[in-house]
Amino acid sequence: MDGSESRQLTDGPGNDYSPDLSPDGQRVVFVSDRDGNKNLYMVNIDGSGLTQLTYTDEDDYAPDWSPDGHRIAFVSSRASSTKTEIWTARVSATGLDLSSLTLVTYDDFNDYDPAWSPDGRMIAYSSFRIPGKGYTIFLIDADGSQERQVTTGLGWDRSPQWSPDGQHLIFARWSVADIQENRNFLTIDTTDEKLGVLYTDNFEIQILRGSIYLTRIDGTETRQLTTEDDNDNWAPCWSRDGQWITFVSDRDGDDDIYIMRADGTQIDPVTSNSFDDFHPTWGGATQSQTMHRRIILSDHFDDNRNDWPLLAGIEDEYWLKLTLQVNNGVYRWEGKAKRDCVRWSYPDIRSVTDFWLSVSFRQVSGETDAQAGVVFRLMGDEYYMFTVSPGLQEYMLYLWHSGEWTTLIDWTPTSAILSEGWNRIEVQADGSSFYFYINGILVDSISDQTLARGRIGLIMGLSDPGDEAVFEFDDFEVSVP
């Protein structure tokens, strides 16, 4: 990311801000007050398809995509004009399904800055609720249960963002001085220069300059990544591979976007102009791939327009009995093995070299070690296969070439895999380099030059004679540079 090739996406009345790029890199959700109140809007990355998502007399803002791209979390005062809460809603084909609106937080305080965990199970957010503390980072399950506090101590903690492995949070902390109670309100006395004051209904806090901090999600091992040096650092955002962090800083006068390594070293500017730049957001594993992709196939399995193979209990003499159906918005596989085997299928799609592939799947029933996933660079009878076992919570990558199996990544456990429900697999191929994501988390990468191009499809595997399993696939998408 060097700050080149910037381009304008919106050009309307009012202010457009707080963009968040969808996990597939194709759409941007943002806030605009072009119609008076703050509402959510969405636009394609080429600037087309502008759509208003929410319509409220109050304010909706701070949107954040869920890792699977199916939901958006945001802040709204629609429940009460005197406080803000965290809400979620499903993304539909035409925008946002407002009938699915879900209130996640409901308390007597103002809640801000929602950020989905990489596995989609939790939301981090900041809340103004502890007298004398200012803003504090909390976690809550996506269904509104199991709230827990993360940060402690004096400071104004805002804008939490998850690490790709789900173990850490970065956030911006504006430090404060010691608090002293004075009659019916609180003040802060400091011998340092007072660089800002936060006023609320109940107390006043003197704010010092902001820095980027890192902490574990249990609140331990908190450390500072940037130093104030009489400048503000805020709005941190982690790259998807976990190697870099972007943030906003006024260290050179205006507010500009900066980038640094995840350990706080090697800080460089991304933007440098006479304007104020805010709210950086990342796309996929490499920004160039994410921002210049073209979808060549997107299938939600409402029908079989992409000519996936369909089988009605076909039994082969040697390997397995298999049923393949497109029904009720899923591609359903039912298999019973005669021996250790895998079976793949692919849609009507051309061979590709570099690509971004994603699909959601779940195991409905069957053996604990049953596996499902994707095949790619399939040419003739040779291919790579990346599969996941939900029951074992493990993944692997094999190569079938010249009649032999080669283990490129052996079975590897990861907490990124959900043992129940839907998992989302993503594979990025860039020449001989491959990147593998599960539920938005980069779990592995590897280089291999054996197969240069080929088709893309789905695969299921069973280990022993008599093993049975049922898998369902949905939201299959392939894009190319």
C-alpha positions as CSV (number, residue, x, y, z in Angstrom):
1,M,0.0,0.0,0.0
2,D,1.8,3.1,-1.2
3,G,-1.1,5.6,-1.5
4,S,-1.1,5.6,-5.4
5,E,-4.1,5.0,-7.6
6,S,-6.6,6.7,-5.2
7,R,-10.0,7.3,-6.8
8,Q,-13.3,8.9,-5.7
9,L,-16.3,6.7,-5.2
10,T,-19.0,9.1,-4.2
11,D,-19.9,12.6,-5.3
12,G,-23.2,13.7,-3.6
13,P,-24.4,16.4,-1.3
14,G,-23.5,16.3,2.3
15,N,-20.7,14.3,4.0
16,D,-19.8,10.7,3.2
17,Y,-17.5,8.9,5.8
18,S,-16.8,5.7,7.8
19,P,-16.4,3.4,4.8
20,D,-16.1,-0.3,5.3
21,L,-15.1,-2.7,2.4
22,S,-17.1,-5.9,2.1
23,P,-15.1,-9.2,2.7
24,D,-15.3,-10.0,-1.1
25,G,-13.9,-6.5,-1.9
26,Q,-16.7,-5.6,-4.2
27,R,-18.9,-3.1,-2.2
28,V,-18.4,-0.3,0.3
29,V,-20.8,0.5,3.1
30,F,-20.6,4.1,4.4
31,V,-22.4,6.8,6.3
32,S,-23.9,9.9,4.6
33,D,-25.9,12.8,5.8
34,R,-26.9,13.8,2.2
35,D,-30.6,13.5,3.1
36,G,-30.4,15.2,6.4
37,N,-29.9,12.5,9.0
38,K,-27.0,10.1,9.2
39,N,-28.0,6.9,7.3
40,L,-26.1,3.9,5.8
41,Y,-25.4,3.7,2.1
42,M,-23.7,1.1,-0.1
43,V,-21.8,1.5,-3.4
44,N,-19.8,-0.8,-5.7
45,I,-16.1,-0.2,-5.7
46,D,-16.3,1.3,-9.2
47,G,-18.7,3.9,-7.9
48,S,-21.8,2.4,-9.4
49,G,-24.9,1.0,-7.7
50,L,-25.3,3.6,-5.0
51,T,-28.0,2.3,-2.6
52,Q,-29.5,3.8,0.6
53,L,-29.7,1.0,3.2
54,T,-31.4,2.7,6.2
55,Y,-34.0,5.3,6.6
56,T,-34.4,6.8,10.0
57,D,-35.2,10.1,11.7
58,E,-32.5,9.4,14.2
59,D,-28.9,8.5,13.2
60,D,-27.2,5.3,11.9
61,Y,-23.5,5.2,11.6
62,A,-20.2,3.3,12.2
63,P,-21.0,0.3,9.9
64,D,-18.9,-2.9,10.1
65,W,-19.3,-6.0,7.8
66,S,-19.5,-9.4,9.3
67,P,-16.6,-11.7,8.1
68,D,-19.0,-13.8,5.9
69,G,-20.4,-10.6,4.3
70,H,-24.0,-11.6,5.4
71,R,-24.6,-9.0,8.1
72,I,-23.7,-5.4,9.0
73,A,-23.3,-4.1,12.5
74,F,-23.8,-0.4,13.1
75,V,-24.6,2.2,15.8
76,S,-28.0,3.7,16.0
77,S,-30.1,5.9,18.2
78,R,-33.3,4.5,16.8
79,A,-34.2,2.8,20.0
80,S,-33.9,6.0,22.1
81,S,-33.0,9.5,21.0
82,T,-31.0,9.9,24.3
83,K,-28.5,7.0,23.8
84,T,-26.9,4.9,21.1
85,E,-26.8,1.1,20.8
86,I,-25.2,-1.6,18.6
87,W,-27.5,-3.1,16.0
88,T,-27.1,-5.8,13.3
89,A,-29.0,-6.6,10.1
90,R,-28.7,-9.0,7.2
91,V,-27.5,-7.9,3.8
92,S,-30.0,-8.8,1.1
93,A,-29.7,-8.8,-2.7
94,T,-31.1,-5.3,-2.8
95,G,-29.4,-3.8,0.2
96,L,-30.2,-4.3,3.9
97,D,-33.0,-6.5,5.1
98,L,-34.5,-4.2,7.7
99,S,-36.9,-6.9,8.9
100,S,-33.9,-8.7,10.3
101,L,-32.8,-5.8,12.5
102,T,-31.4,-7.1,15.8
103,L,-30.6,-5.0,18.9
104,V,-27.3,-6.3,20.3
105,T,-26.7,-3.9,23.2
106,Y,-29.5,-2.5,25.3
107,D,-28.4,-0.6,28.4
108,D,-28.5,2.9,29.9
109,F,-25.2,4.0,28.2
110,N,-23.9,5.1,24.8
111,D,-22.3,2.3,22.8
112,Y,-20.1,2.9,19.8
113,D,-17.6,1.4,17.3
114,P,-18.8,-2.1,16.7
115,A,-16.2,-4.6,15.2
116,W,-17.0,-8.2,14.4
117,S,-14.6,-10.9,15.6
118,P,-13.0,-12.9,12.7
119,D,-15.2,-15.9,13.4
120,G,-18.4,-13.8,13.6
121,R,-19.3,-14.9,17.1
122,M,-18.5,-11.7,19.0
123,I,-18.6,-7.9,18.6
124,A,-16.1,-5.6,20.2
125,Y,-17.3,-2.0,20.9
126,S,-16.6,1.0,23.1
127,S,-19.0,2.3,25.8
128,F,-19.2,5.4,27.9
129,R,-20.4,4.0,31.2
130,I,-17.8,4.0,33.9
131,P,-17.6,7.3,35.9
132,G,-14.2,8.9,35.6
133,K,-13.0,6.4,33.0
134,G,-14.5,7.8,29.8
135,Y,-14.8,5.1,27.0
136,T,-14.1,1.5,27.7
137,I,-13.8,-1.5,25.3
138,F,-16.2,-4.3,25.8
139,L,-17.0,-7.6,24.1
140,I,-20.4,-9.1,23.6
141,D,-21.7,-12.2,21.8
142,A,-23.4,-11.4,18.5
143,D,-26.7,-12.5,19.9
144,G,-26.4,-9.9,22.7
145,S,-25.4,-12.3,25.5
146,Q,-22.2,-12.6,27.6
147,E,-21.0,-9.1,27.8
148,R,-17.4,-8.6,29.3
149,Q,-15.1,-5.7,29.8
150,V,-11.7,-5.7,28.1
151,T,-9.9,-2.4,29.0
152,T,-9.4,-0.8,32.4
153,G,-7.6,2.2,33.9
154,L,-7.8,5.9,33.0
155,G,-8.2,6.7,29.3
156,W,-10.7,7.2,26.5
157,D,-10.6,3.9,24.6
158,R,-12.2,3.9,21.2
159,S,-12.2,2.1,17.8
160,P,-11.4,-1.5,18.7
161,Q,-10.3,-3.7,15.8
162,W,-9.6,-7.5,15.9
163,S,-6.4,-9.2,14.9
164,P,-7.0,-11.8,12.1
165,D,-6.3,-14.7,14.6
166,G,-9.0,-13.3,16.9
167,Q,-6.7,-13.2,19.9
168,H,-5.9,-9.5,20.1
169,L,-7.5,-6.1,19.8
170,I,-6.0,-2.8,18.7
171,F,-7.6,0.4,19.7
172,A,-7.0,4.2,20.1
173,R,-6.5,5.5,23.7
174,W,-6.6,9.1,24.6
175,S,-4.9,9.2,28.0
176,V,-6.3,11.3,30.8
177,A,-4.8,12.6,34.1
178,D,-5.9,11.8,37.6
179,I,-9.6,12.5,38.3
180,Q,-10.7,14.4,41.4
181,E,-14.3,14.7,42.5
182,N,-15.6,18.3,42.9
183,R,-19.1,18.6,44.3
184,N,-21.6,17.0,41.8
185,F,-19.2,16.6,38.9
186,L,-15.7,15.2,38.1
187,T,-12.7,17.2,36.9
188,I,-9.2,16.3,36.0
189,D,-6.1,18.0,37.2
190,T,-2.8,17.6,35.3
191,T,0.6,19.3,35.3
192,D,0.9,18.5,31.6
193,E,-0.6,20.8,28.9
194,K,-4.3,20.3,28.6
195,L,-4.8,19.3,25.0
196,G,-8.5,18.6,24.9
197,V,-11.6,18.5,27.1
198,L,-14.5,16.0,26.9
199,Y,-17.8,17.3,28.3
200,T,-20.7,15.0,29.1
201,D,-23.9,15.4,31.1
202,N,-22.2,14.2,34.3
203,F,-18.6,14.9,34.2
204,E,-15.7,16.6,32.5
205,I,-12.5,14.9,31.4
206,Q,-9.3,16.5,30.2
207,I,-8.0,14.5,27.2
208,L,-4.4,14.2,26.3
209,R,-3.0,13.1,22.9
210,G,-4.1,9.7,21.4
211,S,-2.0,6.6,20.7
212,I,-2.6,3.1,19.2
213,Y,-2.6,0.3,21.8
214,L,-2.6,-3.5,21.5
215,T,-4.2,-5.9,24.1
216,R,-5.3,-9.5,24.3
217,I,-9.0,-10.0,24.3
218,D,-9.0,-10.8,28.0
219,G,-7.5,-7.4,28.6
220,T,-4.0,-8.6,29.5
221,E,-0.6,-7.7,27.9
222,T,-1.7,-4.2,27.0
223,R,1.0,-2.2,25.3
224,Q,1.4,1.0,23.4
225,L,2.4,0.9,19.7
226,T,2.7,4.6,18.9
227,T,3.9,7.5,21.0
228,E,2.0,10.7,21.2
229,D,4.9,13.2,20.6
230,D,2.3,16.0,20.6
231,N,0.2,14.3,17.9
232,D,-3.0,12.3,17.7
233,N,-3.0,8.7,16.4
234,W,-6.4,7.1,16.0
235,A,-8.8,4.9,13.9
236,P,-6.5,1.8,13.7
237,C,-7.3,-0.9,11.1
238,W,-5.5,-4.3,10.8
239,S,-4.6,-5.8,7.5
240,R,-6.2,-9.1,6.7
241,D,-2.8,-11.0,6.9
242,G,-2.1,-9.4,10.3
243,Q,1.2,-7.9,9.2
244,W,0.2,-4.3,9.0
245,I,-1.9,-1.6,10.8
246,T,-3.2,1.6,9.2
247,F,-4.2,4.5,11.3
248,V,-4.9,8.3,11.2
249,S,-2.4,10.7,12.5
250,D,-1.8,14.5,12.5
251,R,1.9,14.1,13.0
252,D,2.7,16.1,9.8
253,G,0.0,18.8,10.4
254,D,-3.1,17.5,8.6
255,D,-4.9,14.3,9.4
256,D,-3.4,11.6,7.0
257,I,-3.4,7.9,6.7
258,Y,-0.3,6.0,7.9
259,I,0.8,2.4,7.9
260,M,3.0,0.5,10.3
261,R,4.0,-3.0,11.1
262,A,1.9,-4.8,13.6
263,D,4.6,-4.4,16.2
264,G,4.5,-0.6,15.9
265,T,7.7,-0.2,13.8
266,Q,8.3,1.1,10.3
267,I,5.7,3.9,10.2
268,D,5.1,5.4,6.8
269,P,2.5,7.8,5.3
270,V,-0.1,6.4,2.8
271,T,-1.7,9.8,2.1
272,S,0.0,13.2,2.1
273,N,-2.0,16.2,1.0
274,S,-3.5,19.5,2.3
275,F,-6.8,17.8,3.3
276,D,-7.9,15.7,6.2
277,D,-8.1,12.0,5.5
278,F,-10.0,9.6,7.9
279,H,-11.3,6.1,8.4
280,P,-8.9,3.7,6.5
281,T,-10.2,0.2,5.8
282,W,-8.5,-2.8,4.3
283,G,-9.8,-5.3,1.7
284,G,-8.3,-8.8,1.2
285,A,-4.9,-10.3,1.7
286,T,-3.3,-8.0,-0.8
287,Q,-4.9,-4.6,-1.4
288,S,-4.2,-4.7,-5.2
289,Q,-6.0,-8.0,-5.6
290,T,-9.0,-6.9,-3.6
291,M,-9.5,-3.6,-5.3
292,H,-9.2,-4.8,-8.9
293,R,-11.2,-8.0,-9.0
294,R,-14.0,-9.0,-11.4
295,I,-16.6,-11.6,-10.4
296,I,-17.0,-14.3,-13.1
297,L,-19.3,-16.6,-11.2
298,S,-21.6,-16.0,-8.2
299,D,-24.0,-18.7,-7.2
300,H,-26.6,-18.7,-4.3
301,F,-28.1,-22.0,-5.6
302,D,-31.6,-20.6,-6.0
303,D,-31.5,-22.7,-9.2
304,N,-28.9,-24.7,-11.2
305,R,-28.1,-22.0,-13.8
306,N,-24.4,-22.8,-13.6
307,D,-24.9,-26.5,-14.5
308,W,-23.5,-28.2,-11.4
309,P,-23.7,-32.0,-11.7
310,L,-26.9,-33.4,-10.2
311,L,-27.0,-37.1,-9.1
312,A,-29.9,-39.1,-7.6
313,G,-28.2,-41.8,-5.5
314,I,-25.8,-42.8,-8.2
315,E,-23.7,-45.7,-6.9
316,D,-20.3,-46.4,-8.4
317,E,-18.9,-49.9,-8.2
318,Y,-15.7,-48.9,-6.4
319,W,-16.0,-45.6,-4.5
320,L,-19.3,-44.4,-3.1
321,K,-23.0,-43.8,-3.4
322,L,-23.7,-40.1,-4.0
323,T,-26.7,-37.8,-4.2
324,L,-26.2,-34.2,-5.4
325,Q,-29.1,-31.7,-5.4
326,V,-29.7,-28.0,-5.8
327,N,-32.6,-27.3,-3.6
328,N,-33.9,-24.7,-1.1
329,G,-30.9,-22.4,-1.8
330,V,-28.1,-24.9,-1.2
331,Y,-26.1,-27.4,-3.1
332,R,-26.6,-30.6,-1.0
333,W,-24.2,-33.6,-1.1
334,E,-25.2,-36.9,0.5
335,G,-22.5,-39.6,0.4
336,K,-21.9,-43.2,1.6
337,A,-18.4,-44.5,1.1
338,K,-17.3,-48.0,0.0
339,R,-13.7,-47.1,0.8
340,D,-11.5,-44.0,1.6
341,C,-12.4,-41.6,-1.2
342,V,-13.0,-38.0,-2.3
343,R,-15.5,-36.8,-5.0
344,W,-15.4,-33.4,-6.7
345,S,-17.6,-31.5,-9.1
346,Y,-17.4,-28.2,-10.9
347,P,-19.8,-25.7,-12.5
348,D,-19.8,-24.3,-16.0
349,I,-16.8,-22.1,-15.6
350,R,-13.6,-21.5,-17.6
351,S,-10.1,-22.3,-16.5
352,V,-8.4,-19.6,-14.5
353,T,-4.9,-18.9,-13.2
354,D,-5.1,-16.2,-10.6
355,F,-8.4,-16.0,-8.7
356,W,-10.2,-15.4,-5.4
357,L,-12.6,-18.2,-4.5
358,S,-15.1,-18.3,-1.6
359,V,-17.9,-20.6,-0.5
360,S,-19.9,-21.3,2.7
361,F,-20.6,-24.9,3.8
362,R,-21.9,-26.8,6.7
363,Q,-21.9,-30.5,7.8
364,V,-25.5,-31.5,8.4
365,S,-24.8,-35.0,9.6
366,G,-22.2,-37.8,9.4
367,E,-18.8,-38.8,10.5
368,T,-16.7,-36.6,12.7
369,D,-13.7,-36.8,10.3
370,A,-15.7,-36.2,7.2
371,Q,-14.3,-33.3,5.1
372,A,-15.5,-30.8,2.5
373,G,-14.0,-27.9,0.7
374,V,-12.8,-26.8,-2.7
375,V,-10.7,-28.0,-5.6
376,F,-8.8,-25.6,-7.8
377,R,-6.5,-25.5,-10.9
378,L,-8.3,-28.7,-11.9
379,M,-7.0,-29.8,-15.2
380,G,-7.8,-33.3,-16.5
381,D,-7.4,-35.5,-13.4
382,E,-5.0,-33.3,-11.6
383,Y,-5.8,-30.7,-8.9
384,Y,-5.2,-29.0,-5.6
385,M,-7.7,-29.8,-2.8
386,F,-8.3,-27.6,0.3
387,T,-10.7,-29.2,2.7
388,V,-12.0,-28.6,6.2
389,S,-13.2,-31.1,8.8
390,P,-15.7,-29.3,11.0
391,G,-15.9,-32.2,13.5
392,L,-12.1,-32.3,14.0
393,Q,-11.7,-28.5,13.5
394,E,-8.8,-29.1,11.1
395,Y,-7.9,-28.2,7.5
396,M,-5.4,-29.5,5.0
397,L,-4.1,-29.0,1.4
398,Y,-3.3,-31.9,-0.9
399,L,-2.1,-32.1,-4.5
400,W,-3.1,-34.9,-6.8
401,H,-0.5,-35.1,-9.6
402,S,0.8,-37.8,-11.9
403,G,-1.4,-40.4,-10.1
404,E,0.1,-39.6,-6.6
405,W,-1.0,-37.6,-3.6
406,T,1.4,-34.9,-2.2
407,T,0.7,-33.4,1.2
408,L,1.4,-29.6,1.0
409,I,-0.3,-28.8,4.3
410,D,-1.0,-31.7,6.6
411,W,-4.1,-31.7,8.8
412,T,-3.8,-28.6,11.0
413,P,-6.1,-27.7,13.9
414,T,-7.5,-24.2,14.2
415,S,-10.1,-22.5,16.4
416,A,-11.2,-20.5,13.2
417,I,-13.3,-23.5,12.2
418,L,-16.8,-23.8,13.7
419,S,-17.7,-27.4,14.7
420,E,-21.4,-26.6,14.1
421,G,-23.1,-24.3,11.6
422,W,-21.7,-22.5,8.6
423,N,-18.0,-22.1,7.8
424,R,-16.7,-19.9,5.0
425,I,-13.6,-20.9,3.0
426,E,-11.7,-18.4,0.9
427,V,-8.7,-19.2,-1.3
428,Q,-6.6,-16.6,-3.1
429,A,-4.3,-17.8,-5.9
430,D,-1.6,-15.3,-7.1
431,G,0.8,-17.1,-9.4
432,S,2.5,-19.8,-7.4
433,S,1.3,-18.3,-4.1
434,F,-1.8,-19.5,-2.3
435,Y,-3.6,-17.9,0.7
436,F,-6.2,-19.8,2.8
437,Y,-8.9,-18.1,4.9
438,I,-11.5,-19.7,7.2
439,N,-14.2,-17.5,8.5
440,G,-12.2,-14.4,7.6
441,I,-9.0,-15.6,9.3
442,L,-5.8,-16.2,7.3
443,V,-5.0,-19.7,8.5
444,D,-2.2,-20.6,6.1
445,S,-0.3,-19.8,2.9
446,I,2.1,-21.7,0.7
447,S,3.9,-21.6,-2.7
448,D,3.8,-24.4,-5.2
449,Q,4.4,-24.3,-9.0
450,T,3.1,-27.7,-10.0
451,L,-0.3,-26.7,-11.5
452,A,-0.5,-23.3,-13.3
453,R,-4.2,-23.0,-14.2
454,G,-7.5,-25.0,-14.3
455,R,-11.1,-25.1,-13.2
456,I,-12.6,-24.5,-9.8
457,G,-15.1,-26.7,-7.9
458,L,-16.2,-28.4,-4.7
459,I,-15.1,-31.6,-3.0
460,M,-16.2,-34.0,-0.3
461,G,-14.1,-36.7,1.4
462,L,-14.9,-39.8,3.5
463,S,-12.3,-42.0,5.3
464,D,-13.6,-45.5,5.8
465,P,-16.0,-48.0,4.2
466,G,-19.6,-47.4,5.4
467,D,-18.9,-43.8,6.4
468,E,-21.7,-41.4,5.6
469,A,-22.0,-37.6,5.6
470,V,-24.3,-34.8,4.4
471,F,-22.8,-31.4,3.4
472,E,-24.5,-28.3,2.1
473,F,-22.8,-25.5,0.1
474,D,-23.9,-21.9,-0.5
475,D,-22.7,-18.5,-1.7
476,F,-20.1,-19.8,-4.1
477,E,-18.1,-17.0,-5.8
478,V,-15.1,-16.7,-8.1
479,S,-13.4,-13.5,-9.0
480,V,-10.3,-12.8,-11.1
481,P,-8.0,-9.8,-11.4
